[in-house]
């Protein structure tokens, strides 16, 4: 009975509560590393500079919808994780 109650309580926590610092920048870096790509390699795949990728990963440049779609295709994820 106790395990069911704990499971039910865990299911009720929104993901934002568990990962309050999660954002598109974090998702970009994580997806890139999962695919074992350097910033330079990803930049080449999506047609931007390495600096552009770095700025997006550090939250200094927004990831727009079109760029999110381009990144998602290259990194094999849903584009919404970057928005």
C-alpha positions as CSV (number, residue, x, y, z in Angstrom):
1,X,0.0,0.0,0.0
2,X,2.8,2.4,0.8
3,X,4.5,2.0,-2.5
4,X,1.3,2.8,-4.4
5,X,0.8,6.0,-2.4
6,X,4.4,7.1,-3.1
7,X,4.0,6.3,-6.8
8,X,0.8,8.3,-6.9
9,X,2.5,11.3,-5.2
10,X,5.4,11.2,-7.6
11,X,3.0,11.2,-10.6
12,X,1.4,14.4,-9.3
13,X,4.6,16.4,-9.3
14,X,4.9,18.5,-12.5
15,X,8.2,18.1,-14.3
16,X,8.9,21.8,-13.8
17,X,9.0,21.1,-10.1
18,X,11.5,18.3,-10.5
19,X,13.7,20.2,-13.0
20,X,13.2,23.9,-12.3
21,X,16.3,24.9,-14.3
22,X,15.3,22.9,-17.4
23,X,15.0,25.0,-20.5
24,X,15.8,24.9,-24.2
25,X,19.5,25.6,-23.6
26,X,19.8,22.7,-21.3
27,X,17.9,20.5,-23.7
28,X,20.2,21.5,-26.6
29,X,23.4,20.7,-24.7
30,X,22.0,17.4,-23.5
31,X,20.7,16.3,-26.9
32,X,24.0,17.3,-28.6
33,X,26.1,15.4,-26.1
34,X,23.8,12.4,-26.4
35,X,24.5,12.3,-30.1
36,X,28.3,12.7,-29.2
37,X,28.6,15.9,-31.4
38,X,30.8,18.8,-30.7
39,X,29.3,22.3,-31.0
40,X,31.3,22.7,-34.3
41,X,29.9,19.5,-35.7
42,X,26.3,20.4,-34.8
43,X,26.9,23.9,-36.2
44,X,28.0,22.4,-39.5
45,X,24.9,20.1,-39.6
46,X,22.5,22.9,-39.1
47,X,24.3,25.6,-41.1
48,X,25.3,28.1,-38.4
49,X,28.5,29.0,-36.6
50,X,29.9,27.3,-33.6
51,X,29.5,30.6,-31.7
52,X,25.8,30.5,-32.5
53,X,25.4,27.1,-31.0
54,X,27.4,28.1,-27.9
55,X,25.3,31.2,-27.4
56,X,22.1,29.1,-27.6
57,X,23.5,26.6,-25.1
58,X,24.4,29.4,-22.7
59,X,21.0,31.2,-23.0
60,X,22.6,34.2,-24.7
61,X,20.7,33.7,-28.0
62,X,17.1,32.5,-28.2
63,X,16.2,29.3,-30.0
64,X,13.4,30.3,-32.3
65,X,10.8,27.9,-33.7
66,X,12.5,27.4,-37.1
67,X,15.9,26.8,-35.5
68,X,14.3,24.4,-33.0
69,X,12.9,22.4,-35.9
70,X,16.3,22.3,-37.6
71,X,18.1,21.3,-34.4
72,X,15.5,18.7,-33.6
73,X,15.9,17.0,-37.0
74,X,19.7,16.9,-36.5
75,X,19.5,15.7,-32.9
76,X,16.5,13.3,-33.3
77,X,14.3,14.9,-30.7
78,X,10.9,16.7,-30.7
79,X,11.5,20.4,-31.5
80,X,9.3,21.4,-28.6
81,X,12.0,20.5,-26.1
82,X,14.0,23.6,-27.3
83,X,11.2,26.1,-26.9
